[in-house]
């Protein structure tokens, strides 16, 4: 029974990740909305928990005012992060190139799986609190992995971007058309930064530095949100299966 339960749990994990990746690819506006809600729900709970531990570090005493400070700062940070995450999700998955968007969704799904598995392994081995660590600490490494995976897209020339903006975009472009243009602009900006750094660091080091400071790294927070959500669901299922197997 334990083997069957584990297989079902893995199947649910993969299904959840596949559903999120499909939503990002096929319904970017809906995906951005789900990301906003997920980031807000996680942020409100976790930012408050963080501030409960941080307040004594900054203040010797706050009295009754401390609760209001936590509520104001925690809710403000949660709202800001949720809006930022939704905007990043919408920008990344809006476009007209279906093949590229499908590839980005696949990369997103794989990295969510990597993040979820890493959180669960650290929970078992180190007693990690996955939601807290994932929300506050996994965005950077997952964003770096995402930037490395997406560095294969070639940078466009400035003339191509200008041509697209002048002749291809209608007077009232759709969200997909704006997203496609913005994607190429971001690629060009990142490539220009690498070219500038290459004058002082050399081409190889500049490429590495360009990946680290790429705008694609920001996607790591979005990936971490879904990794946290999936790992929490899977962990609850695993604990439920363990209790069922342990009970007479």
CORPE-V989523 format. One record per backbone hydrogen bond with DSSP energy under -0.5 kcal/mol. NH is the residue of the N-H (numbers start at 1). CO is the residue of the C=O. If there is no record, write none. Layout:
# CORPE-V989523
[[NH CO] [NH CO]]
This chain:
# CORPE-V989523
[[5 1] [6 2] [7 3] [8 4] [9 5] [10 6] [11 7] [12 8] [13 9] [14 10] [15 11] [16 12] [17 13] [18 14] [19 15] [20 16] [21 17] [22 18] [23 19] [24 20] [25 21] [26 22] [27 23] [31 27] [32 28] [33 29] [34 30] [35 31] [36 32] [37 33] [38 34] [39 35] [40 36] [41 37] [42 38] [43 39] [44 40] [45 41] [46 42] [47 43] [48 44] [49 45] [50 46] [51 47] [52 48] [53 49] [53 50] [54 50] [55 51] [57 54] [58 54] [58 55] [59 55] [65 62] [66 63] [67 64] [68 64] [69 65] [70 66] [71 67] [72 68] [73 69] [74 70] [75 71] [76 72] [77 73] [78 74] [79 75] [80 76] [81 77] [82 78] [83 79] [84 80] [85 81] [86 82] [87 83] [88 84] [89 85] [90 86] [91 87] [92 88] [93 89] [94 90] [94 91] [95 93] [98 96] [101 97] [102 98] [103 99] [104 100] [105 101] [106 102] [107 103] [108 104] [109 105] [110 106] [111 107] [112 108] [113 109] [114 110] [115 111] [116 112] [117 113] [118 114] [119 115] [120 116] [121 117] [122 118] [123 119] [124 120] [125 121] [126 122] [127 123] [128 122] [130 128] [133 129] [134 130] [135 131] [136 132] [137 133] [138 133] [138 134] [141 137] [142 138] [143 139] [144 140] [145 141] [146 142] [147 143] [148 144] [149 145] [150 146] [151 147] [151 148] [152 149] [153 150] [161 157] [162 158] [163 159] [164 160] [165 161] [166 162] [167 163] [168 163] [168 164] [169 164] [173 170] [173 171] [178 174] [179 175] [180 176] [181 177] [182 178] [183 179] [184 180] [185 181] [186 182] [187 183] [188 184] [189 185] [190 186] [191 187] [192 188] [193 189] [194 190] [195 191] [196 192] [197 193] [198 194] [199 195] [199 196] [200 197] [201 197] [202 198] [206 202] [207 203] [208 204] [209 205] [210 206] [211 207] [212 208] [213 209] [214 211] [217 214] [218 215] [219 216] [220 217] [221 218] [222 218] [223 219] [224 220] [225 221] [226 222] [227 223] [228 224] [229 225] [230 226] [231 227] [232 228] [233 229] [234 230] [235 231] [236 232] [237 233] [238 234] [239 235] [240 236] [241 237] [242 238] [243 239] [244 240] [245 241] [246 242] [247 243]]
